[in-house]
Amino acid sequence: MRIENKVIVITGGASGLGLATAQFMVNEKGARVAIFDLNVEAGVKAASDLGAEHAMFVQTDVSQEESVQKSVDAVMARFGAIHVCINGAALATGFKVLGKEGKAAPLSRFAQATAVNINGVFNVMAKCAEQMAKNEPEAGEERGVVINVSSGAAYEGQIGQCAYSASKAAIIGMNMPAARELGAIGVRVNAIAPGLFLTSMVAALDNKVLASLKEQMQAPMRLGDVREFAHCCAFIVENAYINGETIRLDGAARLRAK
Ligand SMILES: NC(=O)c1ccc[n+]([C@@H]2O[C@H](COP(=O)([O-])OP(=O)(O)OC[C@H]3O[C@@H](n4cnc5c(N)ncnc54)[C@H](O)[C@@H]3O)[C@@H](O)[C@H]2O)c1
């Protein structure tokens, strides 16, 4: 699908990988973007920096059905269509199965991660796909593209990442059935499993943890550049034959247990 003039919903678009993708899609590809994020201050700034003609921000909690429906309605009212949906909003929860003194982790902590990282992705994908179905097919076949953001943690989760890893693996699981089903209406579904990129989510990690992670980078021996993530999103949108796939974008890095 050509990106110019298309409307791209980006959840988590106020920060990190989502923000870099919004900037890349507007400034280098001529798209219009709708940023769905909880963070009002960062979201308003991101949209205003990109310019009102090309960007809008709607405060959204991806885990809430009504909130996402309102945001999708706002995009349809403003831009008239949704062609691409990039699901980047997530919580990077970290906690052990057994906490201090061997006490079991409360189920609510696990549920908090799955509510945003799994339910939120499905929620936004489904509501955007409903709108994509109304698009005129491009080149007779494509009405939309969904990109769900997984993580290398889906494959090699570290100690403390049970909830996060399980939620990111769920995205890989959703990929193929969604691609097979939505293919009937000309919508492709793919996932990206990033390695380590320097965003606020990663910068917030404990210094010791961050230093150990940096040591584990492989080839190239550095963290990912957020523009490399944005470029991968553009590649998926532009290549009509990539479908039901998860791309590991990690410079061949495989993290240790801790
Ligand atoms: N940064 C990395 O190295 C890395 C590695 C692997 C995977 N990822 C994944 O990439 C995606 C983006 O990560 P990032 O590093 O840019 O994170 P980030 O923390 O910079 O951005 C995440 C954004 O999601 C928003 N958000 C959180 N909960 C939300 C909710 N319920 N509704 C709407 N918005 C919500 C936050 O406000 C924030 O703006 C995430 O899915 C993350 O799991 C990141």
PDBQT file of the ligand as one rigid body, heavy atoms in Angstrom, charges set to zero:
ROOT
HETATM    1  N1  LIG A 301      11.809   0.165  23.501  1.00  0.00    +0.000 N 
HETATM    2  C1  LIG A 301      12.165  -1.099  23.319  1.00  0.00    +0.000 C 
HETATM    3  O1  LIG A 301      13.332  -1.467  23.370  1.00  0.00    +0.000 OA
HETATM    4  C2  LIG A 301      11.110  -2.142  23.027  1.00  0.00    +0.000 A 
HETATM    5  C3  LIG A 301      11.529  -3.464  22.870  1.00  0.00    +0.000 A 
HETATM    6  C4  LIG A 301      10.590  -4.436  22.564  1.00  0.00    +0.000 A 
HETATM    7  C5  LIG A 301       9.264  -4.086  22.429  1.00  0.00    +0.000 A 
HETATM    8  N2  LIG A 301       8.883  -2.801  22.611  1.00  0.00    +0.000 N 
HETATM    9  C6  LIG A 301       7.464  -2.499  22.447  1.00  0.00    +0.000 C 
HETATM   10  O2  LIG A 301       7.325  -1.367  21.597  1.00  0.00    +0.000 OA
HETATM   11  C7  LIG A 301       6.178  -0.610  21.965  1.00  0.00    +0.000 C 
HETATM   12  C8  LIG A 301       6.566   0.832  22.204  1.00  0.00    +0.000 C 
HETATM   13  O3  LIG A 301       7.517   0.866  23.260  1.00  0.00    +0.000 OA
HETATM   14  P1  LIG A 301       8.312   2.201  23.642  1.00  0.00    +0.000 P 
HETATM   15  O4  LIG A 301       9.626   1.766  24.139  1.00  0.00    +0.000 OA
HETATM   16  O5  LIG A 301       8.198   3.177  22.535  1.00  0.00    +0.000 OA
HETATM   17  O6  LIG A 301       7.454   2.664  24.920  1.00  0.00    +0.000 OA
HETATM   18  P2  LIG A 301       7.123   4.099  25.504  1.00  0.00    +0.000 P 
HETATM   19  O7  LIG A 301       6.912   3.883  26.972  1.00  0.00    +0.000 OA
HETATM   20  O8  LIG A 301       8.096   5.136  25.055  1.00  0.00    +0.000 OA
HETATM   21  O9  LIG A 301       5.702   4.384  24.842  1.00  0.00    +0.000 OA
HETATM   22  C9  LIG A 301       4.570   3.649  25.176  1.00  0.00    +0.000 C 
HETATM   23  C10 LIG A 301       3.376   4.591  25.073  1.00  0.00    +0.000 C 
HETATM   24  O10 LIG A 301       2.194   3.831  25.335  1.00  0.00    +0.000 OA
HETATM   25  C11 LIG A 301       1.315   4.664  26.066  1.00  0.00    +0.000 C 
HETATM   26  N3  LIG A 301       0.342   3.824  26.794  1.00  0.00    +0.000 N 
HETATM   27  C12 LIG A 301       0.571   3.004  27.852  1.00  0.00    +0.000 A 
HETATM   28  N4  LIG A 301      -0.578   2.435  28.251  1.00  0.00    +0.000 NA
HETATM   29  C13 LIG A 301      -1.559   2.906  27.416  1.00  0.00    +0.000 A 
HETATM   30  C14 LIG A 301      -2.959   2.685  27.319  1.00  0.00    +0.000 A 
HETATM   31  N5  LIG A 301      -3.615   1.880  28.183  1.00  0.00    +0.000 N 
HETATM   32  N6  LIG A 301      -3.645   3.322  26.331  1.00  0.00    +0.000 NA
HETATM   33  C15 LIG A 301      -2.997   4.151  25.472  1.00  0.00    +0.000 A 
HETATM   34  N7  LIG A 301      -1.675   4.405  25.535  1.00  0.00    +0.000 NA
HETATM   35  C16 LIG A 301      -0.971   3.789  26.499  1.00  0.00    +0.000 A 
HETATM   36  C17 LIG A 301       2.207   5.459  27.007  1.00  0.00    +0.000 C 
HETATM   37  O11 LIG A 301       1.567   6.633  27.472  1.00  0.00    +0.000 OA
HETATM   38  C18 LIG A 301       3.396   5.753  26.088  1.00  0.00    +0.000 C 
HETATM   39  O12 LIG A 301       3.241   6.995  25.421  1.00  0.00    +0.000 OA
HETATM   40  C19 LIG A 301       5.597  -1.331  23.189  1.00  0.00    +0.000 C 
HETATM   41  O13 LIG A 301       4.581  -2.208  22.729  1.00  0.00    +0.000 OA
HETATM   42  C20 LIG A 301       6.768  -2.103  23.731  1.00  0.00    +0.000 C 
HETATM   43  O14 LIG A 301       6.354  -3.224  24.481  1.00  0.00    +0.000 OA
HETATM   44  C21 LIG A 301       9.772  -1.816  22.908  1.00  0.00    +0.000 A 
ENDROOT
TORSDOF 0
